[in-house]
Amino acid sequence: MNVTTGPAQFTDPDAYPTRLPDAERMTARRDPVLWSDWTDKAPVSREEAEFYAEKGYLVRRDLFTPEEVRLLIDTSAKLRANGQQIRSEDLVTEPGSDAVRTVFRLDEHDALFARLAADSRVADVARFLLGDEVYLHQSRLNYKPGFTGKEFYWHSDFETWHAEDGMPRMRAVSASVLLTDNSALNGPLMLIPGSHGRFIACQGETPEANHESSLKKQEVGVPSQAVLEQLAAEAGIDAATGPAGTVIFFECNTLHASNGNVTPFPRSNAFFVYNAVSNQPKAPFAASAPRPAFLAHRGEASPLRVVSGDLCRG
């Protein structure tokens, strides 16, 4: 895939129809991947920008000091331990247990993670990739415990955000900040490189309140096995691994998943979805009502105020 830069102007009311009644459909992406032209002032190297444009993700290491990483790990552990104090709509537990799986609106529940979301080492990369000011469409703390952590099935985030949140275009990026070491063994993020270049319009209408079940196990808005086999045969599957403190940026349309964790080693990450301020959600494109606010920021969004400095110093 070539690096595509610059704005795209479309007038279609729905550029990416999905949740189709008849059959799954795969079409070419209609938006740029890299929305900024690279210069030597960019927060990533030229090689990193080209890798992201081609593969649909980027792994960056050594952005934070050991002290910053330890503070993030300790703070996330306290959040999980006090899960009973988190409002119920922001909390998702593992299927069949009360173990914390996800804490949504992470930036609202903890000042340190709000500071992390606005940190220039993360947010400036998002602004460069999207060529716009950004805001948080969603934030969460993910935890996959040892032995019992369940899998996340293959999906494109954009397909859900478009269908159920009303996000118009592919102009968003996720940043996953690893809070534990992620190896090939403990259920790391897996991606199909280059899959962001095609949009998989999924078959089947969106059930009412689909998010209530999809947060535990997603069954609607996922590609067929045949399509997954085709794309994996073409490009393979990459595992995004690294020590705690690693940041994984992945494009909103990149197909990704993770295996269940049967090792003794838990997996945890802070997850921030940056959306361009010019790409704020409208009415859902394939659902009767938008998902709740803890899953998708709605209404006028202000650009994130990006800050620099040591996380340990506030």
C-alpha positions as CSV (number, residue, x, y, z in Angstrom):
1,M,0.0,0.0,0.0
2,N,1.3,3.4,-0.9
3,V,1.4,6.2,1.6
4,T,-1.6,8.4,1.0
5,T,-1.7,11.9,2.4
6,G,-3.9,14.9,2.3
7,P,-7.6,15.4,2.9
8,A,-10.4,13.4,1.2
9,Q,-13.6,15.1,0.3
10,F,-16.7,12.9,-0.1
11,T,-20.4,13.9,-0.1
12,D,-21.9,10.4,0.4
13,P,-24.2,10.2,3.4
14,D,-22.7,6.8,4.1
15,A,-19.4,6.0,2.6
16,Y,-19.2,2.6,4.3
17,P,-22.5,0.8,4.4
18,T,-22.4,-2.2,6.7
19,R,-24.6,-4.7,8.6
20,L,-26.1,-5.7,5.3
21,P,-29.2,-7.9,5.0
22,D,-28.0,-10.1,2.1
23,A,-24.2,-10.8,2.2
24,E,-20.8,-9.7,3.5
25,R,-19.0,-7.3,1.1
26,M,-15.4,-6.2,0.9
27,T,-14.5,-2.9,-0.8
28,A,-11.5,-0.6,-1.1
29,R,-10.8,2.0,1.6
30,R,-11.9,5.4,0.5
31,D,-10.0,7.5,3.0
32,P,-6.3,8.3,3.5
33,V,-4.3,6.3,6.0
34,L,-1.7,8.9,6.8
35,W,-3.4,12.3,6.9
36,S,-0.2,14.4,7.3
37,D,2.8,14.8,5.0
38,W,6.0,13.7,6.8
39,T,8.6,16.3,7.7
40,D,11.6,16.2,9.9
41,K,9.5,17.9,12.6
42,A,7.1,14.9,12.8
43,P,6.9,13.0,16.1
44,V,7.8,9.7,14.2
45,S,10.5,8.9,11.7
46,R,9.8,8.6,8.0
47,E,10.2,4.9,8.2
48,E,7.7,4.6,11.0
49,A,5.2,6.7,9.1
50,E,5.6,4.5,6.0
51,F,5.3,1.4,8.1
52,Y,2.0,2.6,9.7
53,A,0.6,3.6,6.3
54,E,1.5,0.1,4.9
55,K,0.8,-2.2,7.8
56,G,-1.9,-0.3,9.7
57,Y,-0.1,-0.2,13.0
58,L,3.1,1.1,14.7
59,V,4.9,-0.2,17.8
60,R,6.9,2.4,19.8
61,R,9.1,1.5,22.7
62,D,11.2,3.4,25.4
63,L,8.9,6.4,25.5
64,F,8.5,6.4,29.3
65,T,11.0,6.1,32.1
66,P,11.0,3.0,34.4
67,E,9.6,5.2,37.2
68,E,6.7,6.4,35.0
69,V,5.9,2.8,33.9
70,R,5.9,1.6,37.5
71,L,3.5,4.4,38.5
72,L,1.1,3.5,35.7
73,I,1.2,-0.2,36.7
74,D,0.6,0.6,40.4
75,T,-2.2,3.0,39.6
76,S,-4.0,0.5,37.3
77,A,-3.7,-2.2,40.0
78,K,-5.5,0.1,42.5
79,L,-8.3,0.8,40.0
80,R,-8.9,-2.9,39.4
81,A,-8.7,-3.7,43.1
82,N,-11.4,-1.0,43.8
83,G,-13.7,-2.1,41.0
84,Q,-16.7,-2.1,43.3
85,Q,-16.3,1.7,43.6
86,I,-16.6,2.2,39.8
87,R,-20.0,3.0,38.4
88,S,-21.5,-0.2,37.0
89,E,-22.0,1.1,33.5
90,D,-18.2,1.7,33.2
91,L,-17.3,-1.8,34.4
92,V,-17.2,-5.0,32.4
93,T,-16.4,-8.3,34.0
94,E,-15.1,-11.6,32.6
95,P,-17.9,-13.9,31.3
96,G,-18.9,-16.1,34.2
97,S,-17.1,-14.2,36.9
98,D,-16.7,-10.9,38.7
99,A,-13.1,-10.4,37.6
100,V,-12.6,-7.0,36.1
101,R,-12.2,-7.1,32.3
102,T,-12.6,-3.5,31.3
103,V,-12.9,-0.1,33.0
104,F,-14.4,2.5,30.6
105,R,-13.9,6.3,30.8
106,L,-10.5,5.7,32.2
107,D,-9.6,9.3,31.9
108,E,-12.5,10.3,34.1
109,H,-11.7,7.7,36.8
110,D,-8.0,8.6,37.3
111,A,-6.1,11.8,36.9
112,L,-2.8,10.0,36.0
113,F,-4.4,8.3,33.1
114,A,-6.1,11.5,32.0
115,R,-2.6,13.0,32.0
116,L,-1.3,10.0,30.0
117,A,-4.0,10.4,27.4
118,A,-2.9,14.0,26.9
119,D,0.9,13.3,27.0
120,S,2.7,14.6,23.9
121,R,4.5,11.2,23.5
122,V,1.2,9.7,22.7
123,A,-1.2,12.4,21.6
124,D,1.2,14.2,19.3
125,V,1.6,11.0,17.3
126,A,-2.2,10.7,17.0
127,R,-2.4,14.3,15.8
128,F,0.2,13.7,13.2
129,L,-1.3,10.4,11.9
130,L,-4.8,12.0,11.7
131,G,-3.7,15.5,10.5
132,D,-6.0,17.2,12.8
133,E,-6.6,18.2,16.4
134,V,-7.9,15.2,18.4
135,Y,-10.2,14.3,21.3
136,L,-10.9,11.0,23.1
137,H,-13.7,9.1,21.5
138,Q,-13.2,6.3,24.1
139,S,-10.8,5.4,26.8
140,R,-10.6,2.2,28.9
141,L,-8.4,0.0,31.0
142,N,-8.2,-3.6,29.7
143,Y,-7.2,-6.5,31.9
144,K,-6.8,-10.1,30.8
145,P,-6.0,-12.1,33.9
146,G,-3.8,-15.1,34.0
147,F,-5.4,-18.6,33.4
148,T,-8.9,-17.2,32.7
149,G,-8.6,-14.2,30.4
150,K,-11.0,-14.6,27.5
151,E,-10.3,-13.9,23.9
152,F,-11.3,-10.9,21.8
153,Y,-12.5,-12.0,18.4
154,W,-11.4,-10.5,15.0
155,H,-13.0,-7.2,14.2
156,S,-12.4,-3.7,12.8
157,D,-13.1,-1.0,15.4
158,F,-14.2,1.3,12.7
159,E,-17.0,-1.0,11.5
160,T,-18.5,-0.8,15.0
161,W,-17.9,2.9,15.5
162,H,-19.4,3.6,12.1
163,A,-22.4,1.3,12.4
164,E,-23.3,1.9,16.1
165,D,-21.7,5.3,17.0
166,G,-22.0,7.2,13.7
167,M,-18.3,7.9,13.1
168,P,-18.3,9.1,9.5
169,R,-14.8,8.4,8.2
170,M,-11.7,6.4,8.9
171,R,-9.9,9.2,10.7
172,A,-9.3,7.7,14.2
173,V,-6.4,5.8,15.8
174,S,-6.1,3.7,18.9
175,A,-3.2,3.8,21.3
176,S,-2.6,0.9,23.6
177,V,-0.1,1.6,26.4
178,L,1.1,-1.8,27.7
179,L,0.9,-2.1,31.5
180,T,2.4,-5.6,31.6
181,D,4.9,-7.3,29.5
182,N,3.1,-8.7,26.4
183,S,4.7,-11.8,24.8
184,A,3.5,-14.2,22.2
185,L,2.2,-16.4,25.0
186,N,-0.2,-14.3,27.1
187,G,-2.8,-13.2,24.6
188,P,-1.2,-10.1,22.9
189,L,-2.8,-7.9,20.3
190,M,-2.8,-9.7,16.9
191,L,-3.3,-7.8,13.7
192,I,-3.6,-8.6,10.0
193,P,-1.1,-6.2,8.4
194,G,-2.6,-4.2,5.5
195,S,-6.2,-5.2,6.3
196,H,-7.0,-1.5,6.9
197,G,-6.9,-1.0,3.2
198,R,-10.2,-2.7,2.7
199,F,-13.5,-2.3,4.4
200,I,-15.5,-5.4,5.4
201,A,-19.2,-4.7,5.3
202,C,-20.6,-7.3,7.7
203,Q,-23.8,-9.2,7.2
204,G,-26.7,-9.1,9.7
205,E,-28.7,-6.3,11.3
206,T,-27.6,-4.7,14.6
207,P,-29.7,-6.1,17.5
208,E,-31.2,-3.6,20.0
209,A,-28.6,-2.7,22.7
210,N,-26.0,-4.9,21.0
211,H,-23.3,-3.4,23.2
212,E,-24.6,-5.2,26.3
213,S,-23.5,-8.6,24.9
214,S,-20.7,-7.5,22.4
215,L,-18.6,-6.1,25.2
216,K,-18.2,-9.6,26.6
217,K,-18.3,-11.5,23.3
218,Q,-18.7,-9.8,19.9
219,E,-20.8,-11.8,17.4
220,V,-22.3,-9.0,15.3
221,G,-20.1,-6.9,13.0
222,V,-17.3,-9.4,12.7
223,P,-15.8,-10.7,9.4
224,S,-16.6,-14.2,8.2
225,Q,-14.0,-17.0,8.6
226,A,-13.7,-17.1,4.8
227,V,-12.6,-13.4,4.6
228,L,-10.2,-13.8,7.6
229,E,-8.6,-16.8,5.9
230,Q,-8.2,-14.8,2.7
231,L,-6.6,-11.8,4.3
232,A,-4.4,-13.9,6.6
233,A,-3.2,-15.9,3.6
234,E,-2.3,-12.7,1.8
235,A,-0.5,-10.9,4.6
236,G,-0.1,-13.2,7.6
237,I,-0.8,-12.3,11.2
238,D,1.5,-10.1,13.3
239,A,1.6,-10.1,17.1
240,A,2.3,-6.7,18.7
241,T,4.5,-7.5,21.7
242,G,6.8,-5.6,24.0
243,P,7.6,-4.8,27.6
244,A,5.4,-2.7,29.9
245,G,5.5,0.9,28.7
246,T,5.4,0.0,25.0
247,V,2.8,1.9,23.0
248,I,1.0,0.3,20.1
249,F,-0.8,2.6,17.6
250,F,-3.2,0.9,15.3
251,E,-5.4,2.4,12.6
252,C,-9.2,2.3,13.2
253,N,-9.9,-0.1,10.3
254,T,-7.1,-2.7,11.0
255,L,-8.5,-6.1,11.7
256,H,-7.3,-7.3,15.1
257,A,-8.0,-9.8,17.9
258,S,-6.3,-11.5,20.9
259,N,-6.2,-15.1,22.1
260,G,-7.4,-16.2,25.5
261,N,-4.7,-16.1,28.2
262,V,-4.1,-19.5,29.9
263,T,-0.6,-18.6,31.1
264,P,0.0,-17.5,34.7
265,F,1.0,-14.0,33.4
266,P,-1.8,-11.4,33.2
267,R,-2.0,-8.9,30.4
268,S,-3.1,-5.3,30.9
269,N,-3.2,-2.1,28.9
270,A,-4.5,1.5,28.9
271,F,-6.4,2.1,25.7
272,F,-7.2,5.5,24.2
273,V,-9.1,6.1,21.0
274,Y,-8.2,9.4,19.4
275,N,-10.6,10.8,16.8
276,A,-10.1,13.8,14.6
277,V,-12.3,16.7,15.8
278,S,-13.5,17.0,12.1
279,N,-14.8,13.4,12.3
280,Q,-17.2,13.6,15.3
281,P,-20.0,11.0,15.3
282,K,-23.4,11.7,13.8
283,A,-26.5,9.4,14.0
284,P,-25.5,5.7,13.8
285,F,-25.3,4.4,10.3
286,A,-26.5,0.9,11.1
287,A,-28.2,0.9,14.5
288,S,-31.5,2.2,15.8
289,A,-29.8,4.3,18.6
290,P,-26.3,5.3,19.5
291,R,-24.3,3.4,22.0
292,P,-24.0,4.9,25.5
293,A,-21.7,7.8,26.3
294,F,-19.2,5.6,28.2
295,L,-18.5,3.8,24.8
296,A,-18.4,6.9,22.6
297,H,-18.1,10.5,23.3
298,R,-21.1,12.4,21.9
299,G,-21.8,16.1,21.4
300,E,-19.3,18.8,20.7
301,A,-15.8,17.8,21.4
302,S,-13.0,20.1,22.4
303,P,-9.5,19.5,21.1
304,L,-7.3,17.7,23.6
305,R,-4.8,20.0,25.4
306,V,-1.5,18.2,24.8
307,V,1.1,18.5,27.6
308,S,4.7,17.4,28.1
309,G,6.8,16.4,31.0
310,D,7.4,13.6,33.5
311,L,4.2,11.7,34.5
312,C,5.6,11.3,38.0
313,R,5.6,15.0,38.5
314,G,1.9,15.6,37.6
